[in-house]
Amino acid sequence: MSTPSFAVAPGQDEASIIARLERLPISRLLVMARLVVGTATFFDGFNTLAIAYVLPVLVRQWSLTPAKIGMIISSGYLGQLVGAFLFSWVAERHGRLRSLTFTIMIYAIMGLACIFAWDGTSLMVFRFLQGIGTGGEVPVAGAYINEFVGAKRRGRFFLLYEVIFPVGLAFAGLAGYFLVPVFGWKVMFCIDAVPALLTIPLRWLLPESPRWLLAHGRTKDAESIIARMETDLQKRGVELPAPKPLSTKLVSRVIKPRFCDLFQGIYRGRTVMLAFLWLSAYMVNNGLVTWLPTLYRSMFHLSLKTSLGYGFITTGCGVIASVCCALYIDRVGRKRWYISAFFLSVIPLATLAILGVKSATQLLILASCAYAIIQTISFSLYLYSAELYPTRIRALGVGTGSACLRIGSSLGPFVVGTIVAGYRIHWVFVVFALMSVLGGSVCAKYAIETKGRVLEEVSPS
């Protein structure tokens, strides 16, 4: 059998293989990867917000105080903080797929354990352990998908995958609205855990990241995967353009990842900048969305069904905004989009801070606007973070940013719980507006643009 024209030549270097990968259109293998990884990400999104629709029931059933509610919400995010650091390191040392498999197993098993929680403390412990799996899966999945896609298609393809996370958030709202009043709070954890178990064997259908293989000296394995993608496209009649040489040289030696590498050279500023973006975006968004159903119930005495329905409207707005971001961020650019979104979100947040929260309708409209705007940042930061680091520390960099996400996600609900317990509610929105101003200011001064640029050129080894 004749050798295809795109076969690797003897001694072909890493740059040539990356150039071949960069010019590939979307293949069936890549669509399969997005589908399989997206399934797990969907249920991670569901898991993140499921607790918001469980707590309005448990507040009365277990007589939970505002402080206890904040601790339960924050425990999951603290677990995610641990998971983000732990499994991003595993992904750098032992591969993206191996790390993903372990995270999903932890996430699914502890989701089932939440069904058997008997009080606030037990639920807090189970949510913390489940968070380790969730916190590890999402950043590693982000690095994995990013490493397959060429520069021209990366933003749209990745974010159309990542939009499944806010869809999972919205599905949690839908399930909470229709199912919790009928079947009780445990139904949320049943949905949360069982489908995630089904994704575990599907991991074996996916290849390892070619970029990770190259970074670990496994050139033949990486070339084999790319050749498989090329062959599949050729069989479908797709004409492949000639590879374009990279404008930067790649480091051919294998370098072991170290956490300190995130704070050396050009990556020090990027790491600090991303930490501020992750922290501010998620402190605002998760502080809002996890507390809103409980606020509607406790402050305005709305029915359980109405409170959950209002929460679903907010998450639905976030999905619509996320889709718009996915379709247009490659045109607008990452930096310009983030600056605009941060400062636009200040308008509804400051309005709530100045006017006070006078009615449930006012809270619904303005909080939903703020959430939807910030959601375009929070869900796309996995794309931007993965672009700002080389392959040898990409998962570690995304995981570190994701750890800041977990800190912000823990602080947000805790801040809301503390303020609701002892101060006027408008102070919540004062704090959140200031965080948006901080995020926008840091982005304006320190962020770099990455749209349309090859990963190895944005982030040289």
PAVO-180228 format. One record per residue (C-alpha): residue in three letters; x, y, z. Coordinates in steps of 0.2 Angstrom, whole numbers, padded with zeros to 4 digits, always signed. Layout:
ALAXYZ/...
END
This chain:
MET+0000+0000+0000/SER+0007+0017-0005/THR+0011+0029+0009/PRO+0000+0045+0010/SER+0008+0061+0006/PHE+0005+0067+0024/ALA+0015+0053+0032/VAL+0029+0058+0044/ALA+0046+0058+0037/PRO+0060+0050+0046/GLY+0067+0062+0059/GLN+0052+0073+0057/ASP+0052+0086+0072/GLU+0039+0092+0084/ALA+0036+0108+0074/SER+0032+0099+0058/ILE+0019+0088+0068/ILE+0011+0103+0076/ALA+0010+0112+0059/ARG+0001+0096+0052/LEU-0011+0097+0067/GLU-0014+0116+0065/ARG-0020+0115+0047/LEU-0033+0101+0050/PRO-0052+0105+0049/ILE-0063+0097+0062/SER-0062+0078+0061/ARG-0074+0065+0068/LEU-0062+0060+0081/LEU-0062+0078+0087/VAL-0081+0079+0087/MET-0081+0062+0097/ALA-0069+0070+0110/ARG-0080+0085+0112/LEU-0095+0074+0114/VAL-0088+0063+0127/VAL-0079+0076+0137/GLY-0093+0087+0135/THR-0105+0074+0143/ALA-0094+0075+0159/THR-0093+0094+0158/PHE-0112+0095+0157/PHE-0115+0085+0173/ASP-0101+0095+0181/GLY-0111+0111+0177/PHE-0127+0102+0184/ASN-0117+0097+0200/THR-0111+0115+0202/LEU-0129+0122+0203/ALA-0139+0107+0210/ILE-0135+0113+0227/ALA-0144+0129+0224/TYR-0160+0119+0221/VAL-0158+0107+0236/LEU-0155+0121+0249/PRO-0172+0129+0249/VAL-0179+0112+0254/LEU-0166+0108+0267/VAL-0166+0125+0275/ARG-0183+0121+0283/GLN-0180+0102+0284/TRP-0164+0103+0293/SER-0166+0121+0301/LEU-0150+0127+0292/THR-0144+0145+0297/PRO-0137+0157+0283/ALA-0120+0154+0289/LYS-0122+0135+0288/ILE-0129+0137+0270/GLY-0114+0147+0265/MET-0103+0133+0272/ILE-0112+0119+0263/ILE-0111+0129+0246/SER-0092+0134+0249/SER-0087+0116+0254/GLY-0090+0110+0236/TYR-0079+0124+0230/LEU-0065+0120+0242/GLY-0065+0102+0236/GLN-0063+0109+0219/LEU-0049+0119+0224/VAL-0040+0103+0230/GLY-0045+0094+0214/ALA-0039+0108+0203/PHE-0021+0107+0210/LEU-0020+0089+0212/PHE-0026+0083+0195/SER-0018+0096+0185/TRP-0002+0089+0191/VAL-0007+0072+0187/ALA-0012+0077+0170/GLU+0005+0085+0167/ARG+0014+0069+0173/HIS+0003+0055+0168/GLY-0008+0061+0154/ARG-0024+0070+0151/LEU-0035+0055+0149/ARG-0029+0046+0164/SER-0032+0061+0175/LEU-0050+0063+0167/THR-0054+0045+0171/PHE-0050+0047+0190/THR-0059+0063+0192/ILE-0075+0057+0184/MET-0075+0041+0195/ILE-0073+0052+0211/TYR-0086+0064+0205/ALA-0099+0051+0202/ILE-0096+0040+0217/MET-0097+0055+0229/GLY-0113+0062+0220/LEU-0121+0045+0225/ALA-0115+0048+0243/CYS-0124+0064+0244/ILE-0140+0055+0242/PHE-0137+0048+0259/ALA-0133+0064+0268/TRP-0142+0065+0285/ASP-0138+0083+0290/GLY-0129+0099+0285/THR-0112+0093+0291/SER-0113+0076+0282/LEU-0119+0085+0266/MET-0104+0097+0268/VAL-0092+0083+0269/PHE-0099+0073+0254/ARG-0099+0089+0243/PHE-0081+0093+0248/LEU-0076+0076+0242/GLN-0086+0077+0226/GLY-0078+0094+0223/ILE-0061+0086+0221/GLY-0067+0076+0206/THR-0076+0091+0199/GLY-0062+0103+0202/GLY-0050+0091+0193/GLU-0061+0086+0178/VAL-0065+0104+0171/PRO-0047+0111+0169/VAL-0040+0095+0163/ALA-0054+0094+0150/GLY-0051+0112+0145/ALA-0033+0109+0141/TYR-0036+0092+0132/ILE-0049+0100+0120/ASN-0038+0115+0117/GLU-0023+0105+0112/PHE-0032+0097+0097/VAL-0039+0112+0088/GLY-0030+0124+0076/ALA-0028+0143+0079/LYS-0041+0148+0067/ARG-0055+0137+0074/ARG-0050+0136+0092/GLY-0061+0149+0100/ARG-0077+0144+0092/PHE-0074+0126+0093/PHE-0069+0126+0111/LEU-0082+0138+0117/LEU-0096+0128+0109/TYR-0089+0113+0119/GLU-0088+0124+0134/VAL-0105+0131+0133/ILE-0111+0114+0138/PHE-0106+0119+0156/PRO-0119+0133+0157/VAL-0131+0122+0148/GLY-0129+0110+0163/LEU-0132+0124+0175/ALA-0148+0128+0166/PHE-0153+0110+0166/ALA-0150+0110+0185/GLY-0163+0124+0186/LEU-0175+0115+0175/ALA-0174+0099+0185/GLY-0175+0108+0201/TYR-0190+0117+0196/PHE-0200+0102+0190/LEU-0193+0088+0200/VAL-0188+0094+0217/PRO-0206+0099+0222/VAL-0212+0082+0217/PHE-0199+0070+0221/GLY-0189+0079+0234/TRP-0171+0085+0235/LYS-0162+0068+0233/VAL-0168+0067+0215/MET-0155+0081+0210/PHE-0140+0070+0216/CYS-0148+0055+0208/ILE-0147+0064+0191/ASP-0130+0071+0195/ALA-0121+0055+0198/VAL-0129+0041+0188/PRO-0126+0048+0170/ALA-0108+0053+0175/LEU-0104+0035+0178/LEU-0109+0031+0160/THR-0095+0042+0153/ILE-0081+0032+0162/PRO-0079+0018+0149/LEU-0081+0031+0135/ARG-0064+0038+0139/TRP-0056+0023+0132/LEU-0063+0028+0115/LEU-0052+0044+0115/PRO-0034+0046+0110/GLU-0021+0055+0121/SER-0017+0074+0117/PRO-0004+0074+0103/ARG+0003+0090+0111/TRP+0005+0081+0128/LEU+0013+0066+0119/LEU+0026+0078+0110/ALA+0030+0087+0126/HIS+0035+0070+0134/GLY+0045+0064+0120/ARG+0032+0052+0112/THR+0034+0058+0095/LYS+0028+0043+0086/ASP+0013+0041+0096/ALA+0008+0059+0093/GLU+0011+0057+0074/SER+0001+0041+0074/ILE-0014+0050+0081/ILE-0013+0065+0069/ALA-0011+0053+0054/ARG-0027+0044+0060/MET-0036+0061+0059/GLU-0028+0065+0042/THR-0033+0048+0035/ASP-0051+0050+0042/LEU-0053+0067+0033/GLN-0045+0060+0017/LYS-0058+0046+0016/ARG-0072+0059+0018/GLY-0065+0068+0003/VAL-0058+0083+0013/GLU-0043+0091+0004/LEU-0029+0095+0016/PRO-0019+0111+0014/ALA+0000+0110+0015/PRO+0006+0113+0033/LYS+0013+0130+0037/PRO+0029+0131+0046/LEU+0028+0139+0064/SER+0036+0155+0067/THR+0044+0149+0083/LYS+0056+0135+0087/LEU+0050+0121+0099/VAL+0060+0114+0113/SER+0064+0096+0108/ARG+0070+0090+0125/VAL+0057+0084+0138/ILE+0055+0096+0153/LYS+0047+0090+0169/PRO+0033+0102+0174/ARG+0036+0112+0190/PHE+0023+0123+0199/CYS+0037+0137+0200/ASP+0037+0137+0181/LEU+0021+0147+0182/PHE+0030+0161+0190/GLN+0045+0162+0179/GLY+0048+0173+0164/ILE+0033+0179+0154/TYR+0022+0167+0163/ARG+0023+0176+0180/GLY+0013+0191+0174/ARG+0000+0180+0165/THR-0002+0169+0181/VAL-0006+0184+0192/MET-0017+0192+0179/LEU-0027+0176+0177/ALA-0029+0174+0195/PHE-0038+0190+0197/LEU-0049+0187+0182/TRP-0054+0170+0189/LEU-0057+0176+0206/SER-0067+0191+0202/ALA-0078+0183+0189/TYR-0083+0168+0199/MET-0085+0177+0216/VAL-0098+0187+0208/ASN-0107+0174+0197/ASN-0107+0159+0209/GLY-0111+0171+0224/LEU-0126+0176+0214/VAL-0133+0161+0206/THR-0131+0149+0221/TRP-0140+0160+0233/LEU-0154+0168+0222/PRO-0167+0154+0224/THR-0164+0154+0243/LEU-0166+0173+0243/TYR-0182+0173+0234/ARG-0188+0160+0246/SER-0182+0168+0263/MET-0183+0187+0259/PHE-0198+0188+0248/HIS-0207+0172+0254/LEU-0211+0166+0236/SER-0216+0148+0234/LEU-0203+0135+0232/LYS-0209+0132+0213/THR-0208+0151+0210/SER-0191+0153+0218/LEU-0184+0138+0208/GLY-0192+0145+0192/TYR-0184+0162+0194/GLY-0167+0153+0197/PHE-0169+0144+0181/ILE-0173+0160+0171/THR-0156+0167+0177/THR-0146+0152+0172/GLY-0155+0152+0155/CYS-0150+0170+0152/GLY-0132+0164+0156/VAL-0133+0150+0142/ILE-0139+0163+0129/ALA-0125+0175+0133/SER-0113+0160+0133/VAL-0118+0155+0115/CYS-0116+0173+0109/CYS-0099+0173+0116/ALA-0094+0157+0108/LEU-0100+0163+0091/TYR-0091+0180+0092/ILE-0076+0180+0103/ASP-0065+0175+0089/ARG-0070+0191+0080/VAL-0070+0202+0095/GLY-0055+0195+0104/ARG-0052+0189+0121/LYS-0046+0205+0129/ARG-0058+0217+0122/TRP-0073+0205+0126/TYR-0067+0203+0144/ILE-0065+0222+0147/SER-0082+0226+0140/ALA-0091+0212+0150/PHE-0083+0217+0167/PHE-0087+0235+0166/LEU-0105+0232+0158/SER-0109+0221+0173/VAL-0106+0235+0185/ILE-0122+0244+0179/PRO-0135+0231+0185/LEU-0124+0227+0201/ALA-0122+0246+0205/THR-0141+0249+0202/LEU-0145+0235+0215/ALA-0133+0242+0227/ILE-0139+0260+0225/LEU-0158+0257+0224/GLY-0158+0242+0236/VAL-0167+0226+0233/LYS-0185+0232+0233/SER-0194+0217+0225/ALA-0191+0199+0219/THR-0194+0205+0201/GLN-0181+0219+0202/LEU-0169+0206+0209/LEU-0173+0194+0195/ILE-0170+0206+0181/LEU-0155+0215+0187/ALA-0146+0200+0194/SER-0150+0190+0178/CYS-0142+0204+0168/ALA-0126+0204+0179/TYR-0125+0185+0179/ALA-0127+0183+0160/ILE-0114+0197+0156/ILE-0101+0189+0168/GLN-0105+0172+0163/THR-0097+0175+0146/ILE-0081+0178+0155/SER-0082+0164+0168/PHE-0086+0150+0155/SER-0073+0156+0142/LEU-0058+0158+0154/TYR-0053+0140+0152/LEU-0050+0144+0133/TYR-0040+0159+0137/SER-0030+0151+0151/ALA-0025+0136+0141/GLU-0019+0148+0127/LEU-0007+0157+0139/TYR+0004+0142+0144/PRO+0015+0130+0134/THR+0010+0111+0134/ARG+0022+0106+0147/ILE+0013+0117+0160/ARG-0004+0120+0152/ALA-0015+0109+0163/LEU-0005+0115+0178/GLY-0008+0133+0173/VAL-0027+0130+0169/GLY-0028+0121+0185/THR-0020+0135+0195/GLY-0032+0147+0187/SER-0046+0135+0191/ALA-0041+0135+0209/CYS-0043+0153+0210/LEU-0060+0150+0202/ARG-0064+0139+0217/ILE-0058+0152+0229/GLY-0069+0165+0222/SER-0083+0153+0221/SER-0081+0149+0239/LEU-0080+0167+0244/GLY-0095+0173+0234/PRO-0108+0162+0243/PHE-0099+0165+0260/VAL-0100+0184+0258/VAL-0118+0183+0253/GLY-0122+0172+0268/THR-0112+0183+0280/ILE-0120+0199+0274/VAL-0138+0192+0273/ALA-0136+0186+0291/GLY-0130+0203+0299/TYR-0131+0217+0286/ARG-0142+0225+0273/ILE-0143+0215+0256/HIS-0137+0230+0246/TRP-0120+0228+0252/VAL-0119+0211+0243/PHE-0120+0221+0227/VAL-0108+0234+0232/VAL-0095+0221+0235/PHE-0099+0212+0218/ALA-0098+0229+0208/LEU-0081+0232+0216/MET-0075+0215+0211/SER-0081+0218+0193/VAL-0071+0235+0192/LEU-0056+0226+0199/GLY-0057+0212+0186/GLY-0060+0224+0171/SER-0045+0235+0177/VAL-0033+0221+0178/CYS-0038+0214+0161/ALA-0036+0231+0153/LYS-0019+0234+0159/TYR-0011+0216+0159/ALA-0021+0204+0147/ILE-0014+0200+0130/GLU-0023+0196+0114/THR-0023+0177+0108/LYS-0036+0176+0094/GLY-0030+0168+0078/ARG-0013+0163+0085/VAL-0005+0146+0086/LEU-0003+0140+0104/GLU+0016+0137+0103/GLU+0018+0155+0096/VAL+0008+0163+0110/SER+0017+0152+0124/PRO+0034+0146+0119/SER+0042+0133+0129/
END
